[in-house]
């Protein structure tokens, strides 16, 4: 995870914009697990700082996300 500073200078988790998957009004990321499995997880985003987007909820510190190739995972998961 990356740290950016939001209102009041409280540290916040952030992810690269390219890791985000937008579906209608939902924002999701692929979370990578130690057993090499991946999970598509809905998150809530906040402030944008350049190429980084603040994650307000549903992502824990230290969790790994897929930042490249998420479109290929998305297509494989949907059977396309």
C-alpha positions in Angstrom: 0.0 0.0 0.0 1.0 3.6 -0.5 0.4 6.4 2.0 -1.1 9.8 1.1 -2.3 12.5 3.3 -5.9 13.5 3.5 -7.8 16.2 5.4 -6.2 16.8 8.8 -3.0 15.0 7.7 -4.2 11.6 8.7 -2.4 8.8 6.7 -4.6 6.9 4.3 -4.2 3.8 2.1 -4.1 4.5 -1.6 -3.8 2.4 -4.7 -2.8 3.3 -8.3 -5.7 4.3 -10.5 -4.8 1.6 -13.0 -5.7 -1.1 -10.3 -9.3 0.1 -10.1 -12.1 -1.6 -12.0 -15.3 0.4 -12.5 -18.6 -1.3 -12.9 -21.7 0.9 -12.9 -21.5 2.8 -9.5 -19.1 0.3 -7.9 -15.3 0.4 -7.7 -13.4 -2.9 -7.3 -9.8 -4.2 -7.1 -8.3 -7.6 -7.4 -6.8 -8.7 -4.1 -3.9 -11.2 -4.3 -3.7 -13.9 -1.5 -0.7 -15.9 -0.3 -2.0 -19.1 -1.9 -1.9 -17.3 -5.3 -5.7 -16.9 -5.5 -7.3 -13.6 -6.3 -10.5 -12.0 -5.0 -12.5 -9.3 -6.7 -13.4 -6.9 -3.9 -15.6 -3.8 -3.8 -14.0 -0.8 -2.2 -14.9 2.7 -1.4 -12.6 5.4 -2.7 -11.9 8.9 -1.6 -9.4 11.6 -2.6 -7.4 11.4 -5.8 -3.7 12.5 -5.7 -2.2 12.3 -9.2 -2.2 8.6 -10.1 -3.2 7.5 -6.6 -6.7 7.0 -5.3 -7.4 6.9 -1.5 -9.2 3.7 -0.3 -11.7 4.6 2.4 -12.9 1.1 3.2 -12.7 -2.6 2.6 -8.9 -2.9 2.1 -6.6 -3.7 5.0 -3.0 -2.4 5.4 -0.6 -4.8 3.9 -3.0 -6.5 1.5 -1.6 -6.9 -2.0 -3.6 -5.8 -5.0 -3.1 -6.5 -8.7 -1.9 -3.3 -10.4 -1.2 -4.7 -13.8 -3.2 -7.1 -15.9 -6.4 -6.8 -13.9 -8.4 -6.6 -17.2 -7.0 -10.1 -18.2 -8.1 -11.5 -14.8 -11.5 -9.9 -15.2 -12.0 -11.4 -18.6 -10.7 -14.9 -17.5 -13.1 -14.9 -14.5 -16.0 -14.0 -16.7 -15.2 -16.6 -19.2 -14.5 -14.2 -22.1 
